[in-house]
Amino acid sequence: MTPAPEQFAQSTRLQTLREALDKGAMRQIGRLLNALTPAEIADLLESLPPTQRAIVWELVDLEDEGGVLVEVNDEVRNSLIRQMDSAELVAAAAGLDIDDLADLVSELPDAITREVLRSLDASDRQSLQAVLEYEEDSAGGLMDPDTLTVRSDVNAGVVLRYLRMLREIPEGTDALFVVNRDGGYLGCLYITRLITAEPEQTVGEIMDTGVPSIGATATATEVVTLFDNHDLVSAAVIDDKGKLLGRITVDDVVDVMVDEASRSVLSMAGLDEDDDMFAPVAVSARRRSIWLGVNLATAFLAAGVANLFEATLDQVVMLAILMPVVPSMGGIAGSQTLILITRGIALGQVERSNARWLLSKEFGVALLNAAGWACVVALLTSWWFETWKIGLVIALALAVNLLCAAVTGVSVPLALKRLGIDPALAGGVVLTTITDVVGLAAFFGFGTWILL
């Protein structure tokens, strides 16, 4: 696969930066950083070891520091914050939008947070507190309170004159939100429709009432789904009484999508997307040891099942040669189902209402695969070991484990979700344990019954 141009650019910037660091060319580093956006600087910082990261951070322009702190992952952000004094932190936070500031203040020391709040005017302080009332991964936590609102009885010409008087509108504004006297959300007035309307037409005549709003308590995943289904660029966020609180724009949704993709991939291995790739060895080892310990415990459980059939193994050595086949096939089949169901849960496509249908479907798929592959394995092993009994043992065990894997792949993520546990994080461990134990128990059980 050919790397994307963005990957070439990032790789080139990183190489140039490292060469400049090796030469001590601080002016060159400064020029490079000044040509980048805060998000690009954040990517570079996350790609550097701590010592080099500290040097580069000292060269980042003060006006960019707040934006960079918002973009880097939590662990890197905390390490950078520890390098900054109180005045620098307050200055970095001063130029941020309210929604970005809300993401940052939760990571700041309490004393700094109080200073930041004191530096805001009354309106911004109220808006920030409104965002902080909601969970970080909710629509309320993602929203930007900075919106433009109009009333439905105002003429288009009046609205255009109002916008010209403002001279500057919130970044990413594609629509104005129409509200009633009490601030209740009524619909959207898209800029494109406004500038093509007749000046005497009222907002009520040209606004779009079919654009869905988002409840402030909606999850980030629900926000992404709404934007995807309706091809939105922005959407209004409302409280439980229908009052307009703020807006979410597509750039916020893209950030959520990137975070979710990263979280899904890393959580499969028990890792956190906010971990620093260049964290100290001891820190990384401690984090990974937790899941290594869990895996070791499950491996001993599987070994204990095999030990129950020690007498069978002593008499039929051929079973030891074939022992890895059944658990391995069950693990692969179960993982396929597990990933599909976990993804469906994340997208809101899998619920209790359709779980039974999905279970039946996956069981049917497993039944067909079990019949086909059991025959293949039976023929191969019968030819290899010159006895049909070995072929029958592994065929029956494989069929049982594939069916078990299908049931487990559907039921485990649903059960974990009900328990409040992330299926992407714990599902693989549970699935592997079950398919290993069931696979070995079926294999040795049928071996004992048929061969002895």
Summary of the structure (lengths in Angstrom):
residues: 452
radius of gyration: 29.1
end to end distance: 52.8
largest distance: 94.8
contacts: 1412
relative contact order: 0.07
helix: 69%
strand: 8%
